[in-house]
């Protein structure tokens, strides 16, 4: 099967890699607005790039055959993808790339995961930049913190 005969990455349903975690995502207005604006601004910035995909609250699977190896970043930017089409999830082995940038809109309730666990996971899979944004100023000072993979 040639690359042209295969479905576009992220478009097929696969119960092994669900499109949702089944939980209702409850967020404050601050978080929703921050995610919405980040997604809108980045989508607009990359609007003319067919090889860049911007996603918000999408399942990111990073190890084929192991559906537990996933995260749901608030916003991610992936470069080198095949097309700007809508995706059900982002599976790195289908895309051939990992996200270049991941941004988490964080809070006290997600602090441990966002600040301790996710930086290691994202670095291990090769994400070049990881940012935390605390829209309410609950614990980050300054409210924006970033990591860069070296």
C-alpha positions in Angstrom: 0.0 0.0 0.0 1.5 3.3 -1.0 1.4 6.4 1.2 -1.3 7.9 -1.0 -3.6 4.8 -0.4 -3.3 5.0 3.4 -5.8 7.1 5.4 -4.6 10.4 6.6 -2.8 10.3 10.0 -5.2 10.6 13.0 -8.4 10.2 11.0 -9.3 6.5 11.7 -11.1 5.3 14.8 -9.2 2.7 16.7 -10.7 1.4 20.0 -7.2 0.5 21.1 -6.3 4.2 21.0 -9.5 6.0 22.1 -10.2 9.6 21.0 -11.3 10.5 24.5 -10.4 9.4 28.0 -14.1 9.3 28.9 -13.8 11.9 31.6 -15.5 15.3 31.4 -12.9 18.0 31.3 -13.9 20.6 33.9 -11.9 23.9 33.6 -12.3 27.4 34.8 -13.1 30.3 32.5 -9.5 31.4 32.8 -8.2 28.0 31.5 -10.8 27.7 28.7 -10.1 31.2 27.5 -6.3 30.8 27.6 -6.5 27.5 25.7 -8.9 29.0 23.1 -6.7 32.0 22.5 -3.5 30.0 22.3 -5.1 27.6 19.8 -6.5 30.5 17.8 -3.3 32.5 17.7 -1.1 29.6 16.8 -3.5 28.3 14.2 -3.6 31.8 12.6 0.3 32.0 12.8 0.7 28.7 11.0 -2.3 29.1 8.6 -0.2 29.0 5.5 1.9 26.0 6.5 0.5 22.7 5.3 3.0 20.8 7.3 2.1 22.2 10.7 -0.8 21.0 12.9 -2.1 22.9 15.9 -4.3 20.9 18.4 -6.0 21.6 21.7 -7.1 18.9 24.2 -6.3 16.1 21.8 -5.1 12.6 22.8 -1.4 12.3 22.1 -0.2 8.7 21.8 3.6 8.3 21.8 4.3 4.6 21.9 2.7 2.2 19.3 1.2 -0.9 20.9 0.9 0.8 24.4 -2.2 2.9 24.6 -1.4 3.8 28.2 1.5 5.9 26.9 -0.6 9.0 26.2 -1.2 12.5 27.4 -3.8 15.2 26.6 -1.9 18.4 26.2 -3.9 21.7 26.4 -2.2 22.9 23.2 0.4 21.4 20.9 2.1 22.4 17.7 3.5 19.6 15.4 5.8 20.4 12.5 6.5 18.1 9.6 3.1 16.5 9.5 1.2 15.4 6.4 -1.7 17.8 6.0 -3.8 20.2 8.0 -6.8 17.9 8.2 -8.8 17.4 11.4 -7.6 14.5 13.5 -9.3 12.3 16.1 -6.0 11.8 18.0 -2.3 12.3 17.3 -0.3 9.1 17.1 3.4 9.8 16.7 4.2 6.7 14.7 1.5 7.5 12.1 2.6 11.2 11.9 6.3 10.4 11.8 6.9 13.3 14.2 6.4 14.3 17.8 5.0 17.7 18.7 7.6 20.5 18.6 5.9 22.5 21.3 3.4 21.6 24.1 1.7 24.2 26.3 -0.1 23.3 29.4 -2.5 25.8 31.1 -1.8 24.9 34.6 -3.3 25.3 38.1 -2.8 24.2 41.7 -4.8 21.0 41.0 -2.5 20.0 38.1 0.7 21.4 39.4 2.5 18.2 40.3 1.8 16.5 37.0 2.4 19.6 34.9 5.6 20.6 36.7 7.2 17.3 37.6 5.9 14.4 35.4 5.1 15.9 32.0 8.5 17.7 31.5 10.2 14.3 31.8 7.7 12.5 29.5 7.8 15.1 26.9 11.6 15.3 27.0 11.9 11.5 26.7 9.8 11.5 23.5 11.7 14.4 22.0 9.4 17.4 22.4 11.6 20.4 21.8 9.8 23.0 24.0 7.3 22.7 26.9 5.6 25.7 28.5 3.5 26.0 31.6 1.1 29.0 31.8 -0.7 29.8 35.1 -3.5 32.2 34.0 -4.6 32.9 37.6 -1.1 33.3 39.1 -1.9 30.6 41.6 1.6 29.2 41.9 4.0 30.1 39.0 6.0 33.2 39.4 6.3 34.4 36.7 3.1 33.0 35.3 4.9 31.6 32.2 7.6 28.9 32.6 9.3 27.1 29.8 11.6 24.2 29.2 13.8 23.6 26.1 15.2 20.2 25.1 19.0 20.4 24.7 
